[in-house]
């Protein structure tokens, strides 16, 4: 078994390991270990959603997809988070509900109260908050034009 030498701060570094050292054996069958997630929202009006995610929420347009010269999809970025926006093709009907019973939880290092005020100044309407939560975080929620709820919280 490997032994570790302590360094000045009391934590071993890679160069301080002596002997054979390896990562722990993973439980079998191996569990799922994701690195990133990006929600994909089917929307009624992609141009309206594009403007809302860009101008109200403050996302950047990273990529776009067109079919026959018409915009059908977007990748909107907010820091490390991607929101994929797709134009509804109406194959499931024009009256289907979107966003019902769904929310996405995002964290940020930004000041929640300042961010909420900025979104409101850009024309956004908060669904709730900003509010304090147990554990010291603060959050608020906003709903996009198709009813998808996005909760933004301070990372603690």
C-alpha positions in Angstrom: 0.0 0.0 0.0 1.2 3.5 -0.7 2.2 5.8 2.1 2.0 9.6 2.0 4.5 12.1 3.2 3.0 15.2 4.7 4.0 18.5 3.2 4.1 22.0 4.9 0.3 22.6 4.6 -0.5 19.1 5.9 -1.8 17.8 2.5 0.0 15.3 0.4 0.9 16.3 -3.2 1.3 13.9 -6.1 5.1 14.0 -5.8 4.9 13.1 -2.1 3.3 9.7 -2.7 5.6 6.8 -2.0 5.1 3.2 -3.3 2.4 1.9 -5.5 -0.6 4.3 -5.7 -3.8 4.0 -7.7 -7.3 5.4 -7.8 -9.9 3.4 -5.8 -11.6 0.6 -7.6 -14.9 1.6 -9.0 -18.1 -0.2 -7.9 -19.4 -2.5 -10.6 -21.5 -2.1 -12.5 -20.1 1.4 -12.9 -22.3 4.3 -12.0 -23.1 7.1 -14.4 -20.7 10.1 -14.0 -21.7 13.1 -16.1 -19.6 16.1 -16.7 -22.1 18.6 -18.1 -25.7 18.9 -19.0 -27.6 21.3 -21.3 -31.3 21.4 -21.4 -33.0 21.5 -24.8 -36.2 23.5 -25.1 -38.7 23.2 -27.9 -40.2 26.7 -28.4 -43.2 28.2 -30.3 -41.2 31.2 -31.7 -37.5 30.7 -32.0 -36.8 34.4 -32.8 -38.8 35.5 -29.7 -36.9 33.0 -27.6 -33.6 34.0 -29.1 -34.2 37.6 -28.2 -35.4 36.7 -24.6 -32.4 34.5 -23.9 -30.0 37.1 -25.3 -31.5 40.4 -24.3 -33.3 39.5 -21.0 -31.3 36.6 -19.5 -28.0 37.8 -21.0 -26.9 34.7 -22.9 -24.5 34.7 -25.8 -25.4 32.9 -29.1 -22.7 30.3 -29.7 -24.2 28.3 -32.5 -27.2 28.2 -34.8 -28.8 25.7 -37.1 -30.8 26.4 -40.2 -32.9 24.2 -42.5 -33.7 25.5 -46.0 -32.5 29.0 -44.9 -34.8 29.1 -41.9 -33.5 29.2 -38.3 -34.5 26.0 -36.5 -32.1 25.7 -33.5 -29.7 27.7 -31.3 -27.1 27.1 -28.7 -27.2 29.9 -26.1 -24.5 30.1 -23.5 -24.4 31.5 -20.0 -20.9 30.9 -18.7 -20.4 27.1 -18.8 -24.1 26.4 -19.2 -25.7 25.8 -22.6 -29.4 26.2 -23.4 -30.4 24.5 -26.6 -33.4 26.2 -28.2 -35.3 24.4 -31.0 -38.2 25.6 -33.1 -41.3 23.4 -32.6 -42.2 21.5 -35.8 -45.8 21.2 -34.7 -46.0 17.5 -35.3 -47.5 17.0 -31.8 -50.0 19.8 -32.3 -49.9 23.6 -31.9 -51.7 23.6 -28.6 -49.4 21.4 -26.5 -48.2 22.8 -23.2 -44.5 23.6 -22.9 -42.5 24.0 -19.7 -45.3 22.6 -17.4 -43.9 20.7 -14.5 -40.3 21.4 -15.4 -37.5 23.7 -14.0 -33.8 23.9 -14.4 -31.5 24.8 -11.5 -28.4 26.8 -12.2 -25.7 28.2 -9.9 -23.6 31.3 -10.3 -20.8 33.2 -8.5 -22.5 36.5 -9.4 -24.4 38.5 -6.9 -28.0 37.2 -7.0 -29.7 40.5 -6.1 -27.7 42.4 -8.7 -28.4 39.8 -11.3 -32.1 39.8 -10.6 -32.2 43.6 -10.8 -30.4 43.5 -14.1 -32.8 41.0 -15.5 -35.8 43.1 -14.4 -34.2 46.2 -15.9 -33.9 44.3 -19.2 -37.7 43.6 -19.1 -37.7 40.2 -17.4 -40.3 39.3 -14.8 -39.2 37.2 -11.9 -41.4 34.2 -10.9 -40.1 34.5 -7.4 -37.3 35.9 -5.3 -34.6 36.8 -4.7 -34.9 34.9 -1.5 -32.6 33.3 1.0 -32.5 29.5 1.4 -31.3 27.3 4.2 -27.6 26.8 4.0 -27.0 30.4 3.1 -27.7 30.5 -0.7 -30.0 33.0 -2.4 -32.0 32.4 -5.5 -34.7 33.6 -7.8 -36.7 32.1 -10.7 -37.7 33.4 -14.1 -39.9 31.9 -16.7 -39.0 32.0 -20.4 -41.6 32.9 -23.1 -42.7 29.2 -23.4 -43.1 28.6 -19.7 -39.8 26.9 -18.9 -38.7 27.9 -15.4 -35.1 28.7 -14.7 -34.0 29.0 -11.1 -30.7 30.8 -10.6 -28.9 30.4 -7.2 -25.7 31.7 -5.6 -23.1 29.0 -5.2 -22.3 28.5 -1.6 
